[in-house]
Amino acid sequence: MGQHRHSTARRTTRPARLAALAAATAVTTTLVTAVAASPAQAERPRDYVALGDSYSSGEAVTPYLPGSDTATNRCHRSQRAYPPQLAATLGATSFDFGACAGAVTEDLYAPDHNGNRVTVDALEPAQLSRVDRRTDVVTLTIGGNDVGFGSVLAACLYGDQQRATRKDCSADAALTGAVAARIDALAGRGTATTPGGLPITPLHEIVADIRERSPHAQVVLGTYPRLVSSTFAGTECRVGGLTVREAPTQTVPLYVSKADATWFTETVDRLDQVILDAPRSVRGRPAQVADVRPYYGDHSLCSGTSSWITPVKGTVSATTGSVSIDSSSMHPTAEGQDAYARAFDAWVR
């Protein structure tokens, strides 16, 4: 029901936007023609907008840019994330870094649902508001938070004390069914909501809406790397640990079972296939997809090689058992962001 209202509201605004775009086109035809005729402009795009979630903002790769790591803004935009790297490679004359940790598809259309603020009185704006006819390149990663990777991790990891009684979360039909339904919604097959109850917008609709705002822009979506290898020996693998609040020198290890690691990999691959398929559903200039997985190689957790995914960390109370997972958990390291930069650079240069 919520998804229907959301999509309908957005569709009703399109005629007005299209009329405005038509008027703008009539006024700027000469300018656009002159720009298109310039070989330098045609070869190297200059106005770059980076949208998306924490995999684009650079969560876990500190230090963060001023204003994005405060009590009222946790977008965690890193100078070492792939968008600033790509902006430098392009020699971009304008670079708008709008990606924000925790973003879902709804945040492309509405002010930040997590309450991140740019001023005391203003939330981070709808990310798509950053795109206009001057935009030459748009990059984004989106969908992981809609699927609920964070809540999946919370449900599937376990410590020493849970070993005897735990069950594989991949055997939980309610959990796996909800994840599958969200991936289907991103593909435009049915409707679903995020774990927080927000409507999920299909990826092909997002690409079409970007194209509507900037018909000439190059749009490049990014896939997600595999977080945990499923090829490790044995039945479980340690993926991180929690610091005991009452005894900071003590750490409670966290594990994932082989069955769940296999499901993680399959789930990421299903989501990535939806991302790869999204441009095929859009008319006009096709979008591209920068598939980061070949650039990552075998650098996931539990792979036996250096991991380009940060391990899970956080705290646990020995008294109450309450757990707090750090937001940097299961995100690309600096090396992982470098891999993203190479993947995107292969498409936009």
C-alpha positions as CSV (number, residue, x, y, z in Angstrom):
1,M,0.0,0.0,0.0
2,G,2.8,2.4,1.0
3,Q,4.7,1.7,-2.2
4,H,1.7,2.4,-4.4
5,R,1.1,5.8,-2.8
6,H,4.8,6.6,-3.1
7,S,5.1,5.6,-6.8
8,T,1.8,7.3,-7.8
9,A,2.9,10.6,-6.1
10,R,6.1,10.6,-8.0
11,R,4.4,9.8,-11.4
12,T,2.0,12.6,-11.0
13,T,4.9,15.1,-10.8
14,R,6.5,14.0,-14.0
15,P,4.3,15.9,-16.6
16,A,5.2,19.1,-14.9
17,R,8.9,18.2,-14.7
18,L,8.9,17.2,-18.4
19,A,7.2,20.5,-19.4
20,A,9.9,22.4,-17.5
21,L,12.6,20.3,-19.1
22,A,11.1,21.0,-22.6
23,A,11.1,24.7,-21.9
24,A,14.7,24.6,-20.6
25,T,15.7,22.7,-23.7
26,A,14.2,25.3,-26.0
27,V,16.1,28.1,-24.3
28,T,19.5,26.3,-24.1
29,T,19.6,24.5,-27.5
30,T,22.4,26.7,-28.8
31,L,24.5,26.2,-25.6
32,V,24.0,22.4,-25.6
33,T,24.9,22.2,-29.3
34,A,28.1,24.2,-28.7
35,V,29.1,22.0,-25.7
36,A,28.4,18.8,-27.6
37,A,30.6,20.1,-30.4
38,S,33.6,20.6,-28.1
39,P,35.9,17.5,-28.3
40,A,37.3,18.2,-24.8
41,Q,33.9,18.2,-23.3
42,A,32.8,15.1,-25.2
43,E,35.8,13.2,-24.1
44,R,35.9,14.1,-20.4
45,P,32.8,14.7,-18.4
46,R,33.2,17.5,-15.9
47,D,30.1,17.8,-13.6
48,Y,29.9,14.8,-11.4
49,V,27.3,13.8,-8.8
50,A,27.9,10.8,-6.4
51,L,24.7,9.4,-4.9
52,G,24.0,6.3,-2.8
53,D,24.6,4.5,0.5
54,S,27.5,3.8,2.8
55,Y,29.4,1.8,0.1
56,S,29.6,5.1,-1.9
57,S,30.1,7.4,1.1
58,G,33.1,5.5,2.3
59,E,31.8,4.3,5.7
60,A,34.6,2.7,7.7
61,V,37.4,4.6,5.9
62,T,38.3,7.4,8.2
63,P,38.8,10.3,8.5
64,Y,35.4,11.6,7.3
65,L,34.9,14.9,5.6
66,P,33.9,17.8,7.8
67,G,30.2,17.9,8.6
68,S,29.6,14.2,7.9
69,D,30.7,12.8,11.3
70,T,28.9,14.9,13.9
71,A,26.1,14.3,16.4
72,T,23.6,15.4,13.8
73,N,25.1,14.0,10.7
74,R,26.5,10.5,10.3
75,C,26.7,10.3,6.5
76,H,30.3,9.4,6.9
77,R,31.7,10.8,3.6
78,S,35.3,9.8,3.3
79,Q,37.9,11.5,1.2
80,R,39.3,8.0,0.4
81,A,35.9,6.8,-0.9
82,Y,35.7,6.0,-4.6
83,P,33.7,9.2,-5.6
84,P,36.4,11.7,-4.6
85,Q,39.0,9.4,-6.3
86,L,36.9,9.4,-9.4
87,A,36.3,13.1,-9.3
88,A,40.1,13.7,-9.2
89,T,40.7,11.2,-12.1
90,L,38.0,13.0,-14.2
91,G,39.3,16.4,-13.4
92,A,35.7,17.3,-12.5
93,T,35.1,21.0,-12.3
94,S,32.1,20.4,-10.0
95,F,31.7,17.4,-7.6
96,D,28.6,17.0,-5.5
97,F,29.1,14.2,-2.9
98,G,25.6,13.3,-1.9
99,A,26.1,9.6,-0.9
100,C,25.2,9.0,2.8
101,A,25.6,6.0,5.1
102,G,22.3,4.2,5.8
103,A,20.6,5.5,2.7
104,V,17.8,3.5,1.1
105,T,16.0,4.1,-2.2
106,E,13.5,6.4,-0.5
107,D,16.3,8.8,0.4
108,L,16.8,9.5,-3.3
109,Y,13.3,11.1,-3.4
110,A,12.8,12.4,0.2
111,P,14.9,14.1,2.9
112,D,17.2,11.7,4.7
113,H,15.0,9.2,6.7
114,N,17.7,8.8,9.4
115,G,17.5,12.5,10.3
116,N,21.0,13.5,9.1
117,R,21.2,17.2,8.9
118,V,23.1,19.8,6.9
119,T,22.0,22.6,9.3
120,V,20.1,22.8,12.5
121,D,16.9,23.4,10.5
122,A,17.5,21.3,7.4
123,L,17.8,17.6,6.7
124,E,20.1,16.1,4.1
125,P,18.0,16.8,0.9
126,A,16.6,14.1,-1.4
127,Q,19.6,12.9,-3.2
128,L,18.1,13.1,-6.7
129,S,17.7,16.9,-6.1
130,R,21.4,17.2,-6.7
131,V,21.0,16.0,-10.4
132,D,20.1,18.5,-13.1
133,R,20.7,19.2,-16.8
134,R,24.3,20.3,-16.1
135,T,25.2,16.9,-14.6
136,D,27.5,14.8,-16.8
137,V,28.1,11.8,-14.6
138,V,26.1,10.1,-11.9
139,T,27.4,7.2,-9.8
140,L,25.6,5.3,-7.1
141,T,25.4,2.1,-5.0
142,I,21.9,1.5,-3.6
143,G,19.8,-1.4,-2.5
144,G,21.8,-3.1,0.3
145,N,20.0,-1.2,3.1
146,D,16.6,-1.8,1.4
147,V,17.3,-5.5,1.4
148,G,18.4,-5.3,5.1
149,F,21.9,-6.5,5.2
150,G,22.4,-4.9,8.6
151,S,19.4,-6.8,10.1
152,V,20.5,-10.0,8.5
153,L,23.9,-9.7,10.1
154,A,22.3,-9.2,13.5
155,A,20.2,-12.3,13.1
156,C,22.9,-14.6,11.7
157,L,26.0,-14.0,13.7
158,Y,26.6,-15.8,17.0
159,G,29.1,-16.1,19.9
160,D,30.6,-19.0,21.9
161,Q,27.6,-19.2,24.2
162,Q,25.1,-19.6,21.3
163,R,26.9,-22.4,19.6
164,A,25.0,-25.2,21.3
165,T,21.5,-23.8,20.7
166,R,21.7,-21.7,17.6
167,K,20.1,-22.4,14.3
168,D,21.2,-21.3,10.8
169,C,19.4,-18.1,9.9
170,S,19.4,-19.3,6.3
171,A,16.9,-22.0,7.5
172,D,14.5,-19.2,8.8
173,A,11.8,-19.0,6.1
174,A,10.5,-15.7,7.4
175,L,13.9,-14.0,7.2
176,T,14.9,-15.5,3.8
177,G,11.5,-14.8,2.4
178,A,11.6,-11.1,3.4
179,V,15.0,-10.7,1.9
180,A,13.9,-12.3,-1.4
181,A,10.8,-10.1,-1.5
182,R,12.9,-7.0,-1.1
183,I,15.3,-8.0,-3.9
184,D,12.2,-8.7,-6.1
185,A,10.9,-5.2,-5.3
186,L,14.2,-3.7,-6.4
187,A,13.8,-5.6,-9.6
188,G,10.2,-4.3,-10.1
189,R,8.7,-7.7,-9.4
190,G,6.0,-6.9,-6.8
191,T,6.3,-4.4,-3.8
192,A,8.0,-4.6,-0.4
193,T,9.3,-2.3,2.3
194,T,12.6,-1.9,4.0
195,P,13.2,-3.3,7.5
196,G,12.2,0.1,8.7
197,G,8.9,0.1,6.7
198,L,9.9,2.5,3.9
199,P,8.7,1.7,0.3
200,I,11.3,0.2,-2.0
201,T,11.7,1.8,-5.4
202,P,12.7,-0.4,-8.4
203,L,16.2,0.3,-9.7
204,H,15.1,0.8,-13.3
205,E,12.7,3.5,-12.1
206,I,15.6,5.2,-10.3
207,V,17.7,5.2,-13.4
208,A,14.8,6.5,-15.4
209,D,14.3,9.4,-12.9
210,I,17.9,10.3,-13.1
211,R,17.7,10.2,-16.9
212,E,14.7,12.5,-16.7
213,R,16.6,15.1,-14.7
214,S,19.7,14.9,-16.9
215,P,19.1,13.2,-20.3
216,H,22.7,13.4,-21.4
217,A,24.4,12.2,-18.2
218,Q,26.3,9.0,-18.0
219,V,24.7,6.9,-15.2
220,V,26.8,4.2,-13.6
221,L,25.5,1.8,-10.9
222,G,27.8,-0.2,-8.7
223,T,27.3,-3.7,-7.5
224,Y,28.2,-5.0,-4.0
225,P,31.2,-7.2,-3.2
226,R,30.8,-10.6,-1.6
227,L,31.1,-10.0,2.1
228,V,32.0,-13.5,3.4
229,S,33.6,-16.3,1.6
230,S,31.8,-19.7,1.8
231,T,34.9,-21.7,0.8
232,F,36.5,-21.9,4.2
233,A,37.3,-25.2,5.9
234,G,35.1,-26.4,8.7
235,T,31.6,-25.4,9.7
236,E,32.1,-21.9,10.9
237,C,34.3,-18.8,10.5
238,R,35.1,-16.0,12.8
239,V,34.1,-12.6,11.3
240,G,34.8,-10.3,14.2
241,G,34.2,-9.7,17.9
242,L,32.5,-7.6,20.5
243,T,34.3,-5.7,23.3
244,V,32.8,-6.3,26.8
245,R,31.7,-3.0,28.1
246,E,32.4,-3.9,31.7
247,A,35.8,-5.3,30.9
248,P,37.2,-3.6,27.8
249,T,40.2,-5.9,27.5
250,Q,37.8,-8.9,26.9
251,T,36.5,-9.7,23.5
252,V,33.6,-12.0,22.6
253,P,34.3,-13.6,19.2
254,L,31.5,-13.6,16.5
255,Y,31.0,-16.4,14.0
256,V,29.1,-17.2,10.9
257,S,28.2,-20.8,9.9
258,K,29.2,-22.2,6.5
259,A,25.5,-22.6,5.5
260,D,24.8,-18.9,6.3
261,A,28.0,-17.7,4.6
262,T,26.8,-19.6,1.5
263,W,23.4,-17.9,1.7
264,F,25.1,-14.5,2.2
265,T,27.0,-15.0,-1.0
266,E,24.0,-16.2,-3.0
267,T,22.0,-13.2,-1.7
268,V,24.6,-10.7,-2.7
269,D,24.8,-12.3,-6.1
270,R,21.0,-12.1,-6.6
271,L,21.0,-8.5,-5.7
272,D,23.9,-7.8,-8.0
273,Q,22.1,-9.5,-10.8
274,V,19.2,-7.1,-10.3
275,I,21.6,-4.2,-10.5
276,L,23.2,-5.6,-13.6
277,D,19.7,-6.0,-15.2
278,A,18.4,-2.6,-14.3
279,P,19.7,-0.6,-17.3
280,R,18.0,-3.0,-19.7
281,S,14.6,-1.8,-18.5
282,V,15.2,1.9,-19.3
283,R,14.6,3.7,-22.5
284,G,17.0,6.3,-23.9
285,R,20.7,6.4,-23.2
286,P,21.5,3.2,-21.3
287,A,23.1,3.2,-17.9
288,Q,26.1,1.1,-17.2
289,V,27.0,-1.1,-14.3
290,A,30.4,-1.2,-12.7
291,D,30.6,-4.7,-11.3
292,V,33.1,-4.5,-8.4
293,R,33.3,-8.3,-7.8
294,P,36.1,-9.0,-10.3
295,Y,38.1,-6.1,-8.9
296,Y,37.8,-7.5,-5.4
297,G,38.9,-11.0,-6.3
298,D,39.1,-13.3,-3.2
299,H,39.3,-10.5,-0.6
300,S,36.2,-11.2,1.4
301,L,36.1,-12.2,5.1
302,C,37.0,-15.8,5.7
303,S,38.7,-16.1,2.3
304,G,42.1,-16.8,3.7
305,T,43.6,-13.7,2.1
306,S,43.7,-10.1,3.2
307,S,40.2,-9.0,3.6
308,W,38.9,-5.8,1.9
309,I,35.8,-6.1,4.1
310,T,35.9,-4.7,7.6
311,P,35.2,-7.3,10.3
312,V,32.2,-7.0,12.6
313,K,32.9,-5.0,15.7
314,G,30.9,-3.5,18.6
315,T,30.2,-3.8,22.2
316,V,28.3,-6.2,24.5
317,S,27.2,-5.8,28.1
318,A,28.1,-8.7,30.4
319,T,25.2,-7.6,32.7
320,T,22.3,-7.1,30.3
321,G,23.5,-8.9,27.2
322,S,22.7,-5.8,25.1
323,V,24.7,-5.6,21.9
324,S,25.8,-2.5,19.8
325,I,27.3,-3.1,16.4
326,D,29.6,-0.5,15.0
327,S,28.4,1.1,11.7
328,S,31.8,0.4,10.1
329,S,31.2,-3.4,10.2
330,M,31.1,-5.3,6.9
331,H,32.1,-2.3,4.8
332,P,34.9,-1.9,2.2
333,T,38.3,-1.0,3.6
334,A,40.5,1.6,1.9
335,E,41.7,-1.2,-0.4
336,G,38.0,-2.0,-1.1
337,Q,37.2,1.6,-2.0
338,D,40.3,1.6,-4.3
339,A,38.8,-1.4,-6.0
340,Y,35.5,0.4,-6.5
341,A,37.4,3.4,-7.9
342,R,39.0,1.1,-10.5
343,A,35.7,-0.5,-11.4
344,F,33.9,2.8,-11.9
345,D,36.8,4.4,-13.7
346,A,36.7,1.6,-16.3
347,W,33.2,2.9,-17.3
348,V,33.3,6.7,-17.0
349,R,36.7,7.5,-18.5
